[in-house]
Amino acid sequence: MYNFKRKLLILFLLIFTTISVASCDEFKFTTNPETTVIITSSNSSTAITTTDYLTTETSTVITTADYLTTETSTFTTKETTTVISTTYYDESRLVITTPDDLVYTINDTIDYSGMVITFFDSSKNETVLNETDYSINDVDMSTYGEKTVTITYGEYQSSFTIQVNLPTYYLSAMNLTDIELLNTLRTIIHNGFDGVTYGDARYILDETDEDPNHPGNLIEIYTGNSVPGAWNCNGACVWNREHVWPQSAMPASASNSATNMASDLHNLKPADPGMNSSRGNDYFDWVSQGDAFEPRDEVKGDIARILLYMVVMYDDLSLVDTIPNIDNYEMGLFSVLLEWNDLDPVDDFERHRNDIIESYQHNRNPFIDYPDFADLIWN
C-alpha cells in the first residue's frame, strides 16, 4: 500500500512539474540543510522529503576551473603503427601521418617518404604543410635503439618514434653489455671465420689498405706514406707486414704457411720497414719513450680498434693498463686505447678495409662497425 502511495505521489509530482515548467517563469530545485528539496515555481513552492524522490548518494558542484583545459596540454594518438605526441593550444595542433619506413639500421638515412604533416587550427580547419613550413630535429643514427623524430611548426611540435637496429650480423648482440656482450661478439666473429695464411697476406694488404687517391698504391700505417702496393722484397722491401698486436706477444708463429692469429688480416697492416723495426713490440701510449710507442693521430683509433678486436677474437690475449708482459701475451695501454677509440672516429678507409677483409676471411671487426661496443663492454 505504501509503495502504491509513493508511486502515486511521484506521478503527481511529474505532472505538477510538467505543468509548472510550461506555465511559469521560473522553476528550480533547491535544498536546505535538512536535505528537504524545495520545488519552486512562480506561483508556489512545494517541499518534499528524501523519501519522496530518488537521488544519488552524493553530488558535487563543479566550476569552470574544474573542467577547462590548461593553455598547453599533451595528448597521444595512433597514426599507422607509431604513437605520436603533440603539443596543442586551444585545440589547434599538428598531426603526423608517419613515413612508410620506421625501422632502420645504424648509419642509415631516414626516409621521410609518405610522411604528411597536417595543421589543425582551433576551428578544426586543416592545412597540409609543405616541407619548407616545418623543421625536423637531428636524429643520431650512429647508435641503436628507439629514436624520437620531432616536427616543429612555429610554437607547435609533434613527434613520432623510429627503431634503429644493429646490422643483421650483430643482431644477437642487441641490448647486451659487459661480459655477455663480449662473449656474444666472440661467437659472432668466430662464426664462419676462415683465415688466410701469413704468406697470402702479402698479396691482400695492397687491397685492404689501398690508397683511394692513388690506385695501385697502399698507405703505410705509421708514416702515412703512399707507396707502390705490389709485394716486392727482392733486396729491400718497399713495405712489410706489421703485427699491430706484436707477434712476440702471442702464442703463434708467423710462418708464411701458417693460418693462425699471427695471420689474421685484421691485425696486419703494411708498414715502412724501418718504422716497423723501430716500433718492435712496444705498447701504445701518448708518448714514444722507453717501451712505449705513439702512432700518428690519424691512426690512433684504427690501432685501438684492431687491438680491441684481437682481445675479443682470441681469449689467450689480454689488454692491460700497466707495462705489458709479452710472455703473458699482454698489450696496452688499455685505458689509452679506449680513449683513442673515442677520439679518432671510424673513417671510410677503415670501413673499406673491414669489407675487404670480410671478403677473404669471412668475419668483421665489430669495433669498426660499432665503436660504442667498447664502452658497452669495458665502461
VOKE-437160 format. One record per atom (N, C-alpha, C): residue in three letters; x, y, z. Coordinates in steps of 0.2 Angstrom, whole numbers, plus 2048, in hexadecimal, padded with zeros to 3 digits. Atoms other than C-alpha are relative to their C-alpha. Example, Ala and Ser with C-alpha at 12.3 -4.5 7.8 and 13.67 -1.06 7.14 Angstrom:
2
ALA8047FA800;ALA83E7EA827;ALA804806800;SER7FC7FA7FF;SER8447FB824;SER7FC805803;
This chain:
379
MET8047FA800;MET800800800;MET804806800;TYR7FC7FA800;TYR80E80C804;TYR8038017FA;ASN7FD7FF806;ASN8178097F4;ASN7FB8037FB;PHE8057FE804;PHE80780C7EB;PHE7FF808801;LYS8017F97FE;LYS80581D7F4;LYS8068047FD;ARG7FA7FD802;ARG8178217F0;ARG8008017F9;LYS801800808;LYS81581D7DD;LYS7FB8067FE;LEU8057FB802;LEU8068287DD;LEU802807801;LEU7FD7FA7FF;LEU80F8367E5;LEU8058027FB;ILE7FB7FF805;ILE81D8357D9;ILE7FD8027F9;LEU8037FE807;LEU8118357CA;LEU7FD807801;PHE8037FA7FF;PHE8088447D2;PHE8068067FF;LEU7FB7FB801;LEU81984D7D3;LEU8028017F9;LEU7FE800807;LEU81D8497C1;LEU7FB8057FC;ILE8057FC804;ILE80D8507BB;ILE800808802;PHE7FF7F97FD;PHE80F85F7C7;PHE8068047FD;THR7FA7FD803;THR8208627C0;THR7FF8027F9;THR8017FF807;THR81B8617AE;THR7FC8077FF;ILE8047FA800;ILE80D86E7B1;ILE803806802;SER7FC7FA7FD;SER8188797BB;SER8058037FB;VAL7FB7FD805;VAL82687A7AE;VAL7FC8037FA;ALA8047FE806;ALA81987D7A0;ALA7FD807802;SER8047FA7FE;SER81088B7AA;SER803805804;CYS7FD7FB7FB;CYS81C8947B5;CYS8078037FD;ASP7FA7FD802;ASP82B8A07B3;ASP8067FD803;GLU7FA8027FC;GLU8368977BF;GLU7FF7F9803;PHE8018067FD;PHE8388857C4;PHE8077FD802;LYS7F98027FD;LYS84787E7CF;LYS7FF7FC806;PHE7FF8057FA;PHE84C8717DC;PHE805804804;THR7FB7FD7FB;THR8548787EC;THR8007FB805;THR8008047FA;THR85986F7FC;THR802804805;ASN7FE7FD7FA;ASN85A87480D;ASN8057FC804;PRO7FC8047FC;PRO86686E81B;PRO7FD7F9802;GLU8038067FE;GLU859861820;GLU7FF7FB7FA;THR801804805;THR85A85980F;THR7F98007FD;THR8077FF803;THR84885F80A;THR8018037FA;VAL8007FD806;VAL8468627F8;VAL7FA8057FF;ILE8067FB801;ILE83C8727F4;ILE7FF8007F8;ILE8017FF807;ILE8348727E3;ILE7FC8077FF;THR8037F9801;THR8308847DE;THR7FE8027F9;SER8027FD806;SER82688C7D1;SER7FE807801;SER8027F97FF;SER82089D7CE;SER7FA801805;ASN8067FF7FD;ASN81089A7D7;ASN8007FD807;SER8008037F9;SER81488E7E6;SER8067FC801;SER7FA8057FF;SER8218837EE;SER7FD7FA804;THR8028067FD;THR81F8717F3;THR8067FD803;ALA7FA8047FD;ALA82B868800;ALA7FE7F9800;ILE800807800;ILE82E8567FE;ILE8067FD804;THR7FB8027FD;THR83984B808;THR8047FA7FC;THR7FC805804;THR84683E803;THR7FD7FA7FF;THR804806801;THR83A830805;THR7FB8017FA;ASP8057FF805;ASP8308387F7;ASP8038007F9;TYR7FD800807;TYR83D8387E9;TYR8077FC800;LEU7FA804800;LEU84C82E7E3;LEU8068057FF;THR7FA7FB801;THR85E8367E4;THR8067FB800;THR7FA804800;THR8708307E2;THR803801807;GLU7FE7FF7F9;GLU87A82E7F2;GLU803806802;THR7FD7F97FF;THR88483E7F0;THR8008047F9;SER8007FB806;SER88584D7E4;SER805805801;THR7FA7FB800;THR8938597E0;THR7FF8057FB;VAL8007FA805;VAL89286A7D9;VAL8078027FD;ILE7FA7FE804;ILE89F86E7CC;ILE8008077FD;THR8007FA803;THR8A587E7C6;THR8058007FA;THR7FC800806;THR8AE8837B6;THR8077FE801;ALA7F98027FF;ALA8BF8817BE;ALA8017F9801;ASP7FF807800;ASP8BB86F7C0;ASP8007FC7F9;TYR800803806;TYR8B986B7AE;TYR8038037FA;LEU7FD7FC806;LEU8C18787A3;LEU8077FD800;THR7F9803801;THR8D287179C;THR804806801;THR7FB7FB800;THR8E287A79F;THR8028037F9;GLU7FF7FD807;GLU8E9885791;GLU8047FB7FC;THR7FC805804;THR8F587778C;THR7FF7F9803;SER8018067FE;SER8F286578D;SER8037FB7FB;THR7FD805804;THR8F9855786;THR7FB7FA7FF;PHE804806801;PHE8EF84677E;PHE8047FB7FC;THR7FD805804;THR8F4836776;THR7FA7FD7FB;THR804803804;THR8EC82F767;THR8037FA7FC;LYS7FC806803;LYS8F082075B;LYS7FF8027F8;GLU800800808;GLU8F5823748;GLU8047FA7FE;THR7FD806803;THR8F981373F;THR8027FC806;THR7FE8057FA;THR90480974C;THR803804805;THR7FC7FD7FB;THR90C817756;THR7FC805804;VAL8047FB7FB;VAL906821765;VAL8038077FE;ILE7FE7F9801;ILE907834762;ILE7FE804805;SER8027FB7FB;SER90784176F;SER8008077FD;THR8017F9803;THR90285376A;THR7FE805806;THR8017FB7FC;THR902863773;THR7FA8047FC;TYR8057FD803;TYR8F286D770;TYR7FE806804;TYR8027FA7FD;TYR8EB87E774;TYR7F88017FE;ASP8077FF801;ASP8D8881776;ASP7FD7FC7FA;GLU802805804;GLU8D587176C;GLU8038007F9;SER7FD800807;SER8E087675D;SER8077FC801;ARG7FB8047FF;ARG8EE86A75A;ARG8037FD7F9;LEU7FD804806;LEU8F986074E;LEU7FF7F9800;VAL801808800;VAL8F584E749;VAL8057FE7FA;ILE7FB803805;ILE902843740;ILE7FD7F97FE;THR800807803;THR8FF835734;THR8077FE7FF;THR7F9802800;THR90F82C737;THR8037FD7F9;PRO7FD803806;PRO91B827729;PRO7FF7F97FF;ASP801807802;ASP91A816720;ASP8057FC804;ASP7FB8047FD;ASP92A810728;ASP802803807;LEU7FF7FE7F9;LEU92C81073B;LEU8067FC803;VAL7FB8057FE;VAL93A80373D;VAL8068017FC;TYR7FA7FE803;TYR94C807739;TYR8067FC803;THR7F98037FD;THR95E80073B;THR804806801;ILE7FB7FB7FE;ILE96C80A743;ILE8038037FA;ASN7FD7FC805;ASN972818738;ASN7FC8017FA;ASP8057FF806;ASP96381772C;ASP7FE808800;THR8037F9801;THR95B828726;THR7F97FF801;ILE808801800;ILE94982A72B;ILE7FD8027FA;ASP8047FF806;ASP93D82971D;ASP7F9803802;TYR8067FD7FE;TYR92F83571F;TYR7FA7FF7FB;SER805802805;SER92582E710;SER7F97FE804;GLY8078027FE;GLY91282D714;GLY7FE804806;MET8027FC7FA;MET913839723;MET7FC8067FE;VAL8047FB802;VAL905846723;VAL7FF804807;ILE8017FC7FA;ILE905855730;ILE7FA8047FF;THR8067FD800;THR8F485C733;THR7FF805806;PHE8017FB7FA;PHE8F086C73D;PHE7F8801801;PHE8077FF7FE;PHE8DF86D745;PHE7FF807804;ASP8007FA7FC;ASP8DA87F74B;ASP7FA7FF805;SER8058017FB;SER8CE88275A;SER7F97FF7FD;SER807801803;SER8BF88174E;SER8007FA7FC;LYS7FF807803;LYS8C5870748;LYS8018007F8;ASN7FF7FF807;ASN8C9877737;ASN8077FD7FF;GLU7F9804801;GLU8D886C730;GLU8048037FA;THR7FB7FE806;THR8E7871725;THR8057FB800;VAL7FB804801;VAL8F386571E;VAL8068047FF;LEU7FB7FC800;LEU90486C721;LEU8057FE7FB;ASN7FA802805;ASN91386D714;ASN8067FF804;GLU7FA8027FC;GLU924867719;GLU804807802;THR7FD7FA7FE;THR92A879719;THR7FC804806;ASP8037FD7FA;ASP91D87D727;ASP8027FE807;TYR7FE8037F9;TYR924873735;TYR8077FE800;SER7FA8027FF;SER93486D73C;SER8007F9803;ILE8008077FD;ILE93A85B741;ILE807800804;ASN7FB8017FC;ASN94685874F;ASN8067FB7FD;ASP7FB804802;ASP95785074C;ASP7FF7F9804;VAL8018077FD;VAL95683D750;VAL8077FC800;ASP7FA803800;ASP966834756;ASP7FF7F97FD;MET801807803;MET96682474A;MET8067FC801;SER7FA8047FF;SER97781E750;SER8007FC806;THR8018057FB;THR97081575F;THR7F97FD7FF;TYR806804801;TYR962808760;TYR7FB802806;GLY8057FE7FB;GLY95280A76A;GLY7FA8047FD;GLU8057FC802;GLU942813769;GLU8028087FF;LYS7FE7F9801;LYS944825762;LYS7F98047FF;THR8057FB800;THR938834763;THR8018057FA;VAL8007FB805;VAL93483E753;VAL7FB806802;THR8047FB7FE;THR92D84F757;THR7FF8057FB;ILE8027FB805;ILE92485B74B;ILE7FE806804;THR8017FA7FD;THR92486D750;THR7FD8057FB;TYR8037FB804;TYR91887A748;TYR7FE806804;GLY8017FB7FB;GLY91988A751;GLY8007FE807;GLU8008027F9;GLU914887763;GLU7FD7F9801;TYR8038077FF;TYR90C87675F;TYR8067FB7FE;GLN7FB805801;GLN916866760;GLN7FC7F9800;SER803806800;SER91185475C;SER8067FB7FE;SER7FA805801;SER91C84475D;SER7FD7F97FF;PHE801807801;PHE91D832758;PHE8067FD801;THR7FA8047FF;THR92982475B;THR8027FC7FA;ILE7FE805805;ILE934819750;ILE8057FC804;GLN7FC8057FD;GLN93E80A754;GLN8067FF7FC;VAL7F9801803;VAL951809750;VAL8037FA803;ASN7FD8077FE;ASN9587F7750;ASN8078007FE;LEU7FA802802;LEU9697F074F;LEU8007FD7F9;PRO800804807;PRO96E7E873E;PRO7FE7F9802;THR8018077FF;THR9687D673C;THR8057FC804;TYR7FA8047FD;TYR9797D0740;TYR801800807;TYR7FF7FF7F8;TYR9787D7752;TYR7FA800803;LEU8068007FC;LEU9667D5756;LEU8007FC806;SER8008047FA;SER9697C8763;SER804804806;ALA7FD7FC7FB;ALA9737D576C;ALA7FC806803;MET8047FA7FE;MET9657E276E;MET7FF800807;ASN8027FF7F9;ASN9637E977F;ASN8047FC805;LEU7FC8037FB;LEU9717DF787;LEU806805802;THR7FB7FC7FD;THR97F7E6792;THR8057FB803;ASP7FB8037FC;ASP98F7E179B;ASP8027F97FD;ILE7FD806802;ILE9957CF79A;ILE7FB7FC7FB;GLU805803804;GLU9857C9792;GLU8008027F9;LEU7FF7FD807;LEU9887D5783;LEU8067FD7FD;LEU7F9802802;LEU99A7D0782;LEU7FF7F97FD;ASN800807802;ASN9967BD781;ASN7FC7FF7FA;THR804800805;THR9887C0775;THR8048027F9;LEU7FC7FE806;LEU9947CA769;LEU8057FB7FE;ARG7FB806801;ARG9A17BC76B;ARG7FD7FB7FC;THR804805804;THR9947B0765;THR7FF8027F9;ILE8017FD807;ILE98F7BB756;ILE8068007FC;ILE7FA800804;ILE9A07BE750;ILE8047FA7FE;HIS7FE807802;HIS9A57AC751;HIS7FC7FC7FB;ASN805804804;ASN9967A6748;ASN8018017F9;GLY7FE7FF807;GLY99B7A3736;GLY8078027FF;PHE7F97FD801;PHE9AD7A9739;PHE8047FB7FC;ASP7FB804804;ASP9B97A272C;ASP8068047FE;GLY7FA7FC800;GLY9CA7A972E;GLY8047FE7FA;VAL7FC801806;VAL9D77AB720;VAL8077FF803;THR7F98027FD;THR9EA7A6722;THR803807800;TYR7FB7FA7FF;TYR9F77B3727;TYR8038027F9;GLY7FD7FF806;GLY9FE7B1716;GLY7FB8047FB;ASP8057FD804;ASP9EE7B570D;ASP7FF808802;ALA8017FA7FE;ALA9ED7C5717;ALA8048057FC;ARG7FC7FB803;ARG9FB7CD70D;ARG7FC8027F9;TYR8047FE806;TYR9EF7CD6FE;TYR7F9802801;ILE8077FE7FE;ILE9E07D3707;ILE800807803;LEU8007FA7FC;LEU9E67E2711;LEU8008067FB;ASP8007FB805;ASP9E97EC701;ASP7F88027FE;GLU8077FE801;GLU9D67EB6FF;GLU7FC802806;THR8047FE7FA;THR9D07ED711;THR802807802;ASP7FD7F97FE;ASP9DB7FD713;ASP8028047FA;GLU7FE7FD807;GLU9DB803701;GLU7FE808801;ASP8017F97FF;ASP9DD816700;ASP7FA8027FB;PRO8067FF805;PRO9CC81C6F9;PRO8018067FB;ASN7FF7FB804;ASN9D482B6F1;ASN8067FE7FB;HIS7FB802805;HIS9E28216E8;HIS7FF7F87FF;PRO801807801;PRO9DC8106E2;PRO8067FD7FE;GLY7FA804801;GLY9EA8036E2;GLY805802806;ASN7FC7FF7FA;ASN9F180B6F2;ASN7FD7FE806;LEU8038017F9;LEU9EE807704;LEU803806805;ILE7FE7FB7FB;ILE9F0812714;ILE8037FC805;GLU7FC8037FA;GLU9FD80D721;GLU7FD803806;ILE8047FE7FA;ILE9F580E732;ILE804805804;TYR7FD7FB7FC;TYRA0281773C;TYR8038077FD;THR7FE7FA804;THRA0982372F;THR7FB8047FD;GLY8067FD804;GLY9F9826725;GLY8028017F9;ASN7FD7FF807;ASNA04825715;ASN7FC7FC7FC;SER803804806;SER9FC81F705;SER8067FD7FC;VAL7FB803804;VALA078126FD;VAL7FE7FB7FC;PRO802805805;PROA068056EF;PRO7FE7FA804;GLY8038057FD;GLY9FB7F76F5;GLY8027F97FF;ALA7FE807802;ALAA027E86EC;ALA8057FE805;TRP7FB8037FB;TRPA0C7DD6F8;TRP8067FF7FC;ASN7FA801804;ASNA1E7DE6F3;ASN806801806;CYS7FA8007FB;CYSA2C7D9700;CYS8067FD7FD;ASN7F9802803;ASNA3A7D56F3;ASN805806802;GLY7FB7FB7FE;GLYA487DE6FC;GLY7FD803806;ALA8037FD7FB;ALAA3E7EA707;ALA7F98017FF;CYS807800800;CYSA2C7EA70B;CYS7FD8077FF;VAL8037F9800;VALA227FA706;VAL7FB800806;TRP8048007FA;TRPA167F5714;TRP8007F9803;ASN8008077FE;ASNA147E671F;ASN7FA800805;ARG8068027FC;ARGA077DE72B;ARG801802807;GLU8007FE7F9;GLUA047E673C;GLU7FB7FC804;HIS8058037FB;HIS9FC7DC74A;HIS7FF806805;VAL8027FB7FB;VAL9F37EA753;VAL8007FD807;TRP7FF8037FA;TRP9F17DE761;TRP8067FC7FF;PRO7FA803802;PROA037D8761;PRO8007F9800;GLN7FF807801;GLNA077C775B;GLN8037FC806;SER7FC8027FA;SERA137C576A;SER7FB800806;ALA8058007FA;ALAA047C8776;ALA7FA7FC7FF;MET806805801;MET9F97BA76F;MET8037F9800;PRO7FE807800;PRO9FA7A7770;PRO7FF7FD7F9;ALA800803807;ALA9FC7A475D;ALA8068027FD;SER7FA7FE804;SERA0A7A4751;SER7FD8037F9;ALA8017FC807;ALAA0A7AF741;ALA8047FD7FB;SER7FD803806;SERA0F7A3733;SER7FB8017FA;ASN8047FF805;ASNA097A6722;ASN7FB7FB7FE;SER805806801;SERA00795722;SER7FB800805;ALA8058017FA;ALA9F7798733;ALA7FA8047FF;THR8067FC7FF;THR9E579D735;THR7FE7FF807;ASN8017FF7F8;ASN9E37A3747;ASN7FF807801;MET8017F97FE;MET9E17B3751;MET8058047FD;ALA7FA7FC803;ALA9F27B874A;ALA7FE8027F8;SER8027FF807;SER9EA7B8738;SER7F98047FF;ASP8077FC800;ASP9D97C173D;ASP8018077FC;LEU8007F9804;LEU9D77CF730;LEU7FE806804;HIS8027FA7FC;HIS9CF7DA73D;HIS806803803;ASN7FA7FE7FC;ASN9DF7DB746;ASN8068027FC;LEU7FA7FF805;LEU9EB7DD737;LEU7FF8077FD;LYS8007FA804;LYS9EF7EE730;LYS8078017FC;PRO7F97FF803;PRO9FC7F3723;PRO803806803;ALA7FC7FB7FC;ALAA0A7FD72B;ALA8068017FC;ASP7F97FE802;ASPA1A806726;ASP8047FB804;PRO7FC8047FC;PROA277F972B;PRO804803806;GLY7FC7FD7FB;GLYA31805735;GLY7FC802806;MET8057FE7FA;META2280B73F;MET7FE7FA803;ASN8028067FD;ASNA1D7F9741;ASN8057FD805;SER7FA8027FB;SERA2E7F5749;SER800804806;SER7FF7FB7FB;SERA2E805753;SER7FA7FE805;ARG8058017FB;ARGA1D80175B;ARG8017F9804;GLY7FE8077FD;GLYA227EE75E;GLY7F97FE803;ASN8068037FC;ASNA167E776C;ASN7FE805805;ASP8027FB7FB;ASPA147F8775;ASP7F8800801;TYR8077FF7FF;TYRA037FB77D;TYR7FE8077FE;PHE8027FA802;PHE9F980A778;PHE7FE805805;ASP8017FB7FB;ASP9F881A782;ASP8008077FC;TRP8007F9803;TRP9F782D780;TRP8078037FE;VAL7F97FD802;VALA0A82F77E;VAL8047FA7FE;SER7FB805802;SERA18825776;SER806801804;GLN7FA8007FC;GLNA25822783;GLN8007F9804;GLY7FF8077FD;GLYA2C81278B;GLY7FD7FB7FC;ASP803805803;ASPA21804787;ASP7F98027FD;ALA8077FD802;ALAA1280F782;ALA8018037F9;PHE8007FD807;PHEA0E814770;PHE7FA8047FE;GLU8067FC802;GLUA0282276A;GLU8008007F8;PRO801800807;PRO9FB820758;PRO7FE8077FE;ARG8027FA802;ARG9F682F74E;ARG7F8800802;ASP8077FF7FD;ASP9E5836753;ASP7FB7FD7FB;GLU805802805;GLU9DC831743;GLU7FE7F9800;VAL801808800;VAL9DE81E747;VAL7FF7FE807;LYS8018027F9;LYS9DC81F75A;LYS7FA7FB801;GLY806804800;GLY9CA819759;GLY8007F97FC;ASP7FF806804;ASP9CE80C74C;ASP8047FB804;ILE7FC8057FC;ILE9DB804757;ILE7FD7FE806;ALA8048027FA;ALA9D0804766;ALA7FB7FB7FE;ARG805805802;ARG9C27FB75C;ARG8037FA7FE;ILE7FD807801;ILE9CE7EE756;ILE8027FC806;LEU7FF8037FA;LEU9D47EA767;LEU7FA7FE804;LEU8068027FD;LEU9C37EA76E;LEU7FD7F97FD;TYR802806804;TYR9BE7DD760;TYR8047FA802;MET7FC8067FF;MET9CD7D2764;MET7FE7FD807;VAL8018037F9;VAL9C97D1777;VAL7F97FD800;VAL806803800;VAL9B77CC773;VAL8007FA7FC;MET7FF806804;MET9BC7C0765;MET8047FA803;TYR7FC8057FD;TYR9C97B776F;TYR801801807;ASP8007FF7F9;ASP9C77B4781;ASP8067FE803;ASP7F98007FD;ASP9D97B0784;ASP803807801;LEU7FD7FA7FF;LEU9DD7C2782;LEU7FC805805;SER8027FB7FB;SER9DB7D078F;SER8028077FF;LEU7FF7F9800;LEU9DA7E378F;LEU801802807;VAL7FE7FE7F9;VAL9E27EB79E;VAL801807801;ASP7FF7F9800;ASP9E47FC7A5;ASP807801804;THR7F97FF7FD;THR9F67F97AC;THR8057FE7FA;ILE7FB803805;ILEA067F57A2;ILE7FF7F97FF;PRO802807801;PROA017E5799;PRO8067FB801;ASN7FB805800;ASNA0A7D579C;ASN7FE7FC7FA;ILE801803807;ILEA0B7CE78A;ILE8007F8801;ASP8008087FF;ASPA0F7BC791;ASP7F97FE803;ASN8078017FE;ASN9FD7BD798;ASN7FB8027FB;TYR8047FE806;TYR9F77C3787;TYR7FB806802;GLU8047FA7FE;GLU9F27D478E;GLU8028067FB;MET7FF7F9804;MET9F17E5784;MET7FC805804;GLY8037FA7FD;GLY9EC7F6789;GLY8028067FD;LEU8037FF7FA;LEU9E980378F;LEU7F88007FF;PHE807801801;PHE9D77FE791;PHE7FC807800;SER8047FA7FF;SER9D080F797;SER8018057FA;VAL7FE7FC805;VAL9D981878A;VAL7FD7FE7F9;LEU804803806;LEU9D280D77C;LEU7F9802800;LEU8077FE800;LEU9C1810782;LEU7FF8087FF;GLU8007F9802;GLU9C4823781;GLU8018017F9;TRP7FF800807;TRP9CB821770;TRP7FA7FE7FC;ASN806802804;ASN9BB81876A;ASN7FB805800;ASP8057FA800;ASP9B182776F;ASP8028067FC;LEU7FD7FA802;LEU9BD83476A;LEU8018007F8;ASP7FF800807;ASP9C082E758;ASP7FB7FB7FD;PRO806804803;PRO9B0829750;PRO8017FB7FA;VAL7FF804806;VAL9AE81B743;VAL7FF8047FA;ASP8007FC807;ASP9B1822731;ASP7FE7FA7FB;ASP801804806;ASP9AD81B720;ASP8067FB7FE;PHE7FB804802;PHE9BE81471E;PHE8007F9805;GLU8018067FC;GLU9BB80872D;GLU7FA7FC7FE;ARG806804802;ARG9AA803727;ARG8017FC7FA;HIS7FE803806;HIS9B17FF716;HIS8047FA802;ARG7FB8067FE;ARG9BF7F471E;ARG7FC7FB804;ASN8048057FD;ASN9B27EB729;ASN7FC7FC7FB;ASP804804805;ASP9A77E771A;ASP8057FB7FC;ILE7FB805804;ILE9B77E0710;ILE8027FA804;ILE7FE8057FC;ILE9BC7D671F;ILE7FB7FB800;GLU8068057FF;GLU9AB7CE721;GLU8007FC7F9;SER800804807;SER9AC7C970E;SER8057FA800;TYR7FB805800;TYR9BB7BF712;TYR8007FB806;GLN8008047FA;GLN9BA7B8724;GLN7F97FF803;HIS8078017FE;HIS9A77BA726;HIS7FE802807;ASN8037FD7FA;ASN9A67C4736;ASN802807800;ARG7FF7F9800;ARG9A67D673B;ARG803802807;ASN7FE7FD7FA;ASN9AE7E1748;ASN7FA804803;PRO8067FD7FD;PRO99E7E6753;PRO801807802;PHE7FF7F97FD;PHE9A77F675A;PHE8018057FA;ILE8007FC806;ILE9A87FD748;ILE7F98017FE;ASP8077FF802;ASP9967FA745;ASP7FC803805;TYR8047FC7FB;TYR990800756;TYR805801806;PRO7FB7FF7FB;PRO99E808761;PRO7FD800807;ASP8038007FA;ASP99280A76F;ASP8007F9804;PHE8008077FC;PHE9937F7773;PHE806801805;ALA7FA8007FB;ALA9A47FC77C;ALA7FD803806;ASP8027FD7FA;ASP99B807788;ASP7FB7FB804;LEU8058057FE;LEU98D7FA78A;LEU8037FA804;ILE7FD8057FD;ILE9997ED78F;ILE805802806;TRP7FB7FE7FB;TRP9A77F6799;TRP7FF807803;ASN8017FA7FC;ASN99F80679F;ASN801800807;
